[in-house]
Amino acid sequence: MHTMSRQDHDAIEAVVLDFFRLVDMGRADETLALFTPDATVTFAPGSPKPGTIAGPDIAAAMTARAAQKEVTTRHVVTNFHIERRSEGRTICSSLLTLYRTDAGRSKAFPPTIADVEDVMEQSDGRWRIAARTITPIFVG
């Protein structure tokens, strides 16, 4: 296993947390800067819409999510494990608990629990998501 500085560890964790914070604040369209230009996002079986989106399709999906003003979410991200695979490349695993509600509802839907695996790449001194896989474990 390759060693990693505390600064890199914190920067990688910040990218993951920034993504979910922006989505929760209705600013999902701003998340594109957190991805590499050729990134992929895969929603594994059990997801509402399984499949993979890539590159420009990620921007379109995040713009569409930002437009969903009637949807409120809170992503609780824990259990970070970051492992350097090579210089400038890591795997970041985390546990996601998702709460969601639609307009007019005071109770959130039962939470979804998912494993998230992010392949992170460093370029120009910044860490970005090169590939994300979201695998639902429990769906309410």
LINVEN-V139797 format. One record per residue. N is the residue number from 0. RES is the residue in one letter. PSI is psi in radians with two decimals (* if undefined). Layout:
n	res	psi
N	RES	PSI
N	RES	PSI
This chain:
n	res	psi
0	M	2.43
1	H	2.54
2	T	2.78
3	M	2.48
4	S	2.74
5	R	-0.63
6	Q	-0.79
7	D	-0.75
8	H	-0.86
9	D	-0.67
10	A	-0.69
11	I	-0.82
12	E	-0.69
13	A	-0.67
14	V	-0.81
15	V	-0.83
16	L	-0.68
17	D	-0.72
18	F	-0.95
19	F	-0.60
20	R	-0.78
21	L	-0.74
22	V	-0.81
23	D	-0.48
24	M	0.18
25	G	0.33
26	R	0.65
27	A	-0.49
28	D	-0.28
29	E	-0.05
30	T	-0.25
31	L	-0.57
32	A	-0.23
33	L	-0.07
34	F	2.66
35	T	2.75
36	P	-0.52
37	D	0.42
38	A	2.79
39	T	2.61
40	V	2.14
41	T	2.23
42	F	1.92
43	A	2.92
44	P	2.45
45	G	-0.28
46	S	2.73
47	P	-0.64
48	K	1.42
49	P	2.60
50	G	-3.09
51	T	2.38
52	I	2.66
53	A	2.72
54	G	-2.10
55	P	-0.42
56	D	-0.46
57	I	-0.77
58	A	-0.76
59	A	-0.73
60	A	-0.69
61	M	-0.58
62	T	-0.73
63	A	-0.68
64	R	-0.70
65	A	-0.50
66	A	-0.22
67	Q	1.26
68	K	-0.34
69	E	-0.14
70	V	2.24
71	T	2.27
72	T	2.74
73	R	2.07
74	H	2.07
75	V	2.03
76	V	2.19
77	T	-3.07
78	N	0.79
79	F	2.36
80	H	2.08
81	I	2.25
82	E	2.11
83	R	2.27
84	R	-0.61
85	S	3.05
86	E	2.13
87	G	0.20
88	R	2.26
89	T	2.91
90	I	2.18
91	C	2.02
92	S	2.48
93	S	2.91
94	L	2.22
95	L	2.20
96	T	2.10
97	L	2.20
98	Y	2.42
99	R	2.48
100	T	2.68
101	D	2.88
102	A	2.45
103	G	-0.09
104	R	2.37
105	S	-0.26
106	K	2.39
107	A	2.60
108	F	2.71
109	P	2.53
110	P	2.66
111	T	2.37
112	I	2.23
113	A	2.64
114	D	2.39
115	V	2.25
116	E	2.12
117	D	2.19
118	V	2.09
119	M	2.44
120	E	2.50
121	Q	2.24
122	S	2.56
123	D	0.58
124	G	0.11
125	R	2.48
126	W	2.39
127	R	2.79
128	I	2.11
129	A	-0.56
130	A	2.32
131	R	2.34
132	T	2.18
133	I	2.06
134	T	1.87
135	P	2.37
136	I	-0.81
137	F	2.33
138	V	2.16
139	G	*
